Amino acid sequence: MAGLSNTLLTPTIIAKEALRLLKNNMVMGNLVHRGYEEEFPGMPKKGGAITIRKPVRFNVTKSRIRVTSTITEQSITLNVATQVHVSWKFTSVDLTLSIEEYSNRYIRPAASALANQVDADLCGLYADVPDAVYESTGFVTPHTFMVLGKAMQKMDEGAVPPDERCVVFNPAAHWSFANALSNWNFKEGGEQALRKGFLGRIANAEIFMDQNIKTHIVGQFATDGATDSDFMVWSTADSVSGAGLPTGVGANVSQNQNIMLGGFNCSSGTLASLRAGDVFSIANCLSVNPMSGESNGIARQFTVTTHPTGGSSTTGNEMHVYIYPEMIHTGPYKTVDTIPQLEAAVTFVGNQGGNYPQNLAFHKNAFALVMVPVEMPDGVWGSGASEDGVSVRVVKDYDIDQDWEVCRLDILYGVKTIYPELACRIFGATAT
């Protein structure tokens, strides 16, 4: 009838509306690298793994005589195996609602939940990033241009491309910055101003807010818990052969890089414990320009890649620690100017047991999100929609006993830190 304004909703209409809302509700998901869907068009709808080759580096030879470089290929694996969904039930009458009414009641909150899960998984990649900065006044909520300057300096020293840089703050830091910059005059276009959580372009980076920014709990270094300083300093042990020295060298061994640290207070019977994502530096072990290999005079920071808690990982006051980046002091993949000396002081970022928001500054290529269409079951009411690398599936079934329509939205994706060196953490205020 011409007078009716409502139309029976089809699965295609619902899928397209869910796709639109999913894209609009993602923050981190819209800021990271999204090109791998096109590079691997044969990715099955049940997910899978893709191998990504990293750029090759070369040594420069100052000589008229040609010297052939030995090429070392580096690669990483990205698994697309995370399937998440949201499901709800409704009466058959609800299918006669307008798309606006149905969307507000069901699709919008469902798409928002899915988008937040993707963002949360991407924010959880912070632990892969070794570089970290914080406000000059200590571990407080970021609120000045200076901390942005520190983050950009870190990225400049690491030869991070100046374009496509982003900073994502948690709500506390976002509104603290908004207040501090309230007198600034941002001349952003209308489209940018409408982007979710967008504060503006500052220090050559676009600033966003995401409530999914993670909080890192720093590990325990001493069982007595006694510390009043922001940095915990211990010595590498010399009672174990090769203590303080890496057990492996070369490219593509970051997850197996193992050094021995000591000085952990385990005398009371409770073993000290580091956490994946703890950041530390070692005295006189400096970072290098990734292109020239020359020292830049800045302490090399490392992130703990596992969570050693005792047993074979800890003996007495000594602990095997797996780290990133690997310690390489020669060749094109050089990461440090020198291998640390035995008993070199180790400085951790943050107080043991402290809770620190892990705001992120990063180049687009630091992290990746791959999303593929979910396979559609045979003989069901449903549809899929894909656009700009974002895919969603909607299916519906009928419960004849309860007279309910049951609907679900599914997405299939994978997240991965591709280039940790293209990112920097900005520590926030520790929780009290």
Protein Blocks (a to p, Z undefined) as FASTA:
>chain_A
ZZbmbdcddfklmmmmmmmmmmmmpmklmmmccklmmmmmmlcfkbpadddddddddddd
ddfbdcdddddddddddddfbccdddddddfklmmpcfklmmmmmmmmmmmmmmmmmmmm
mmmmmmmpmbdcddfkbccddfbfklmmmmmmmmmmnopafbhiacdddfklmmmmmmmm
mmpccdddfklmmpghiabdeehiacdddfkbccdddddfbfnlpafbfbdcddddfkbg
hihiafbecehilmmgccddehiafknopacdddehiacddehiacddfklopaehiacd
dddfbdcebjjlbghjbccddddddddfedjkbcbfbdcdehiacddedjehiacddddd
ddfklpccddddddddehiacddddeehiacdddddddfklopacdddddddddddfblm
lgccddddddZZ
